[in-house]
């Protein structure tokens, strides 16, 4: 029986739950922290992988490991089609909050339809709303199944939350559905001491994988190393096969002015940004990078190669959108050399971010939770 006084919320996000987490997991963590303050929900977080040393505070962490859980393949769908509905039945949630488009989106939506439960899907990335880029590979069947189940979830979710108006337009154009609401990501206000001492620190933060195009930042550091007043830092776990990992390491080690710090927790990233001056993003495409918000909160302008959600960077003068490598190099060099410009953009960014990405945005998500039948 569901508790008559407290609602049951189940959070479903694929990926590893630990001190070092991706953007969607971090947004879930921020949401949980806000929900704990309200003290109205029993919160259950389902994860296929977790750090054994991680201790949840104020919610239950349910690990549903199975053979090969960390490997992509059709076996994943088979196990999750069986395991997840059983776990959901045991939890008996009033609300399922699912983020990151995948097979879990469809599994959660189907359970909600059959059990008079509200399922809310929060869009994490534009590519979940676009025709899939599927090529012939050993994962072809897996990707086709994943896409089919995602499309089912998009069609049957009780509510859909978009991070940006760009996502809202894509959802309506490609699926004929309107997002229930557009809610920007949110972060707690910074608590670090913000100190911008010299030398100028140019930072790149993401997992090192092809979609993020880390080699562009490595090349940038190599071609700007003559600017002695700057140092270049990379943060993130190296992903991919052995050959790809070796390639990244060899490239980084060949650039004298570039330092690779490895993976870091969100707390460590925020501390680094508090003493950094320029943030660079080289991704091909993204949803809304949490790292943008983390940088802006700490007076760090963003120089983005292509990613510019809702064109906020240009509209509110939060940095630069370069569009090409040569322009990226020019934009970063100008910020390294011009202290006043860097400071003005940093102050613009912080002022905008504190208003636009505050934890008040969590209240808008909770309003959807409160509509439980």
N, C-alpha and C positions, 0 to 999 in steps of 0.2 A: 504493500500500500504506500502511496505517496504521502509524505508528511503534509498534513493539512496546513501547517503554518509556514514552512519553508519550501521554496521551489527547488527542484533538482535540475541542475545545469550540467550537461555533458559537453566537454570541449574535445573536438577531434581535429587534430592537425598532424599530417604525416611528418616524419623526420625524427631526429634525436632530441630528447629533452634533457638538457644538462646545463652547466654553467656557461658553456660556449654554445650559442644557439643561433639559428637563422632569424631573418626578419619577422616571419609569421609567428614563430614561436615566441619571439620577444614581445610582439604585440599581444599575444595571448597572456603572457606574464604580466604586462601592464594592465590588461583588462582584469585579470584575477586580483591584482592588488587593489584596484578600485572597487571591485565587488566585495572584497573582504571588509572594506570600510563600511559598506552598507549592511553587512551581516544578515542578508535575507536569503542567501542561496547555499545549498549544499553543492559543492563543485567537484566534479569528477573529470580528470584529464586522461584521455586514452592515448597511449603512445606505443609504437612498435619497438622503440629503443630508448633506454635511459641510462644515465650515469649511475652506477650503484652507490656512489657517494653523495648523490643529490637528495636532499631531504625536503619534501614539499611542506609549505607552511600555510595552513588554512584551507587546504584542499586535498583530495585523494588522487594519487598518481597510480594509474592502472596500466601495467606493462603487459602487453599481449604478445610476447615473443613467440616465434615459431621457426622451424628450420629455414634458413636462407632469408630471414626477415630483412636483412640489410642488402640483399641483392634484388635487382629488378628482374621480373619474369612473370609468366602467367601463373606460376605457383602462388605468387603473392595474392592474386585475386581469389584463387581457390580457397586459401586459408582465411582471408579476410571476409569473404562472403559467408563463411561458416562461423568464424569467431566473433566478428563485430556485432551481428544481430543478437547473439547469445549474451554478450557483455552488456549491450544496450538494454536487453530485456531484464537483466539482473539489476541494472542501475535504475531502470524505470524513470527516465528523465521527463521533465515537463518541456524542456528546451534542449535542442542539440545545436551547438554553434560549431560550424565546420569552416575551415579556411584552407586554402590551396586547392585548386581544381584537380581532381583525380578520381579514381574509382570510389574512394571513401565518400565523395560528394553524393554519388548515386546510392550507395549503401545506406547512408544517413537519411536521404530523402525517402527511400522506400520504407525504411523502418518507421519514419514519422507518419507516413500516409496510413500505414497499417495499425498504428498504435495511438492515434489521436494525440500526437506530439508535434510541437512546432519546430521546424528545422530552418535554421538561418545560415545561408551561405555567404561568406564574406570574400569577395573577389581579391585575390592577391597579385595577379599578374595579367597583363593584357593578352598574353598568348593563350590563356584559358578561354578567351572569347573569340579567337581567330581560328580559321581552318588549320588543322594540324600540319606541321612539316614532317611528314613520315616518309622515310626512305627504306628501301629494302635492307633488312638486317635481321639478326637473330631475335631482335626484340619487336619485330613487326606485329606479331599477334598480340603481344602484351600491350603495345601502344594503341592498337585498334580497340581492344577491350577497355583499356583505361579511358579512351576518348568516348566510347559508347556509354560507359557508366557515368562519366562526367556530364555528358549531354543530358542524360536522364535526370541527374541531380539538378541541373540548371532549370530544366523544364518543370520539375515538381517541388523545388524548394518553396517553403512557405513565404520566405522573404529573402531578398538578395540585397546585400550592402555593397556599394561601389566605393572605392577609395577616392576616385576622381570623376570629373564630368566626362573625361575622355572614355573611361571604362563604361560609364552609363550609356554613352552613345554607341559604343561597340556592342554592348549587350542588347540594346534595342534593335540595332541594325542586323545583327547576325542571328539573334534568337527570338526576336519579337517580344521580349520581356522588358518591362521597365524595372529598374532598381527601386526598391522601396524607399531608399534614402541614400544620399551621398555623404559619407562620413570620413573625413581625413584621418590618417593615423594620429596617434597621440603618444606623448611621452611625459614622464614627470619632469618638472622644472629642474635645471641643472643645479647640482650642489657643490661641484668642484670649484676651486679657486681658479679663475680664468686669468692666465698670465701669458702674454705674448712676447716673450723674450727672443733675442736673436740666437742662433741663426734662424732664418725663415724655414719652417717645416712644411713640406708638401706631402700630403698623406693620401694613400689609396687603401681602402678597406673593403674586402669581399673575399669569398672563396676563390682561389685561383683555378678557373676553369674557362673553357672556350667562350661561353656566353658573356663572361665578364671582360674578356679581351685584356688580360693583365699584361701581355707582351707590349701593348701600346704604352702603358705607363713606364715599363722598363725602357723602352726606346726613348720616351720623353726624358726620363732621368739621364740617359746616356747623352742626349743631344743638348741638354741644359746644364751639364756638369761644369761648364766653364763659369757659371754663375756661382761664385764661391760663397755667396751669402746664403745659399739655400742647401738644405739636405732633404733627401727623398726617402720616404718610409712606406713599406708595404706591410699590410696586416691581413692574415687569412690563412685558412688551411689549403694546402695544395691538393687538388682532386684530379682524377683521371688515371690513366694507366701508367706503368713504370716509365715508358718512353716519354710521355707528356710531362711527368713530374721531373724527370732528369733535364728535359729541355728548359723548363722554367728555372730550375736551380742554376743551371749553367749560364743562362742569360743574366739572372740577377747577380751572380758572382762575378760576372764580367764588367759590371758597371761600378766604378769606384765610389760614386756618391750615393749609391742606393743601399739601404739597409732593409733586410727582410726580418720582421719580428715574429713571424709565425702566427698561429691562431691566438686570439685574445678574447676574454670575456667582454660582455657589454660594458661592464664597469671599467675595465682596463681601456677599452676603446674610448669611452667618454673622457677618461683622465688624459689620454693622449691628445684628443681633440681640444681639450681645454688649454693646451699649451702649443697647439699647432696653428698655422696661418692660412693654409689653402687646402681644400679637399678636391680631389680629382676623381671623376667617374668616367670609365671607358667602356661601359657595358653597351652591347648592341641594343638591348631593350630590357625594360624592367617594369614592375608595377609602380609602387611609390617607394623608393629606397629609404629605409629607416635611417641609413647613414646620412642622407641629406639633412634630415631633421636634427639628428644628433650634432652634426656640424654647425648648422645654423643656430641652434640653441647656445652654442659656445663661441659665437662670433666668427665662424669660419666660412668665408664665401666658397661656393661650389663652382668648379669649372667642369662642365659635363660635355662629353664628346657628342652625344645624341639625346640622352634621356632628359626630358623636360615636361613632367606631368602638368597638364592644364596650362602649360607655358608660364608657370609661376616664376621661374628664374628671371625671365625677361620682364614680366609685368611688374615685379616688385623689386627688381635690381638686387638679386640675391647671389649674383655671380655672373658667369658667362655660359652660353651654349655654343660650342665651337663649330661642330659640323664636319670638321676635317682635322687631320693630324697637324697640318701646318698651322692652322688657326689655333688649335689647342696649344701648341708650343708658344705661339705669340701671346695668347691670353694668360697662360701661366707665367711666362716671363714678365709680362707687364705687371702682374700682381706681386711678383717677387721684388721687382725694382721700385714699385710705387707704394710706399708705406701708407700715404694718405688715402689712395684709392682702395687699398686692401682694408683699411680701417673703416671707411665709409660703407663699403659693401657688407662687411662683417656686422656692423651695427644695424644696418637695414635688415639683414638676415635674422639677427637675434630678436629684434622688435617684432617682425612679422611672425616668426615661428612661435614665440611665446603666446601670441594671440590665436593663431590659426591651428596649432597642433597641441593645444593644452589638454589636460585630462578631462576637461568638460565634455570633450567628444565622447567619452565613455558613457555619459548619461544618455546619449542618443541611441547607443546600442542597447542599453538597459531598457529603454522604452519599448523596443521590439520584444525583449524577453517578457515584459509585463503583459503582453497581449496574449498570453497563454490561455487557451480556451478552458 
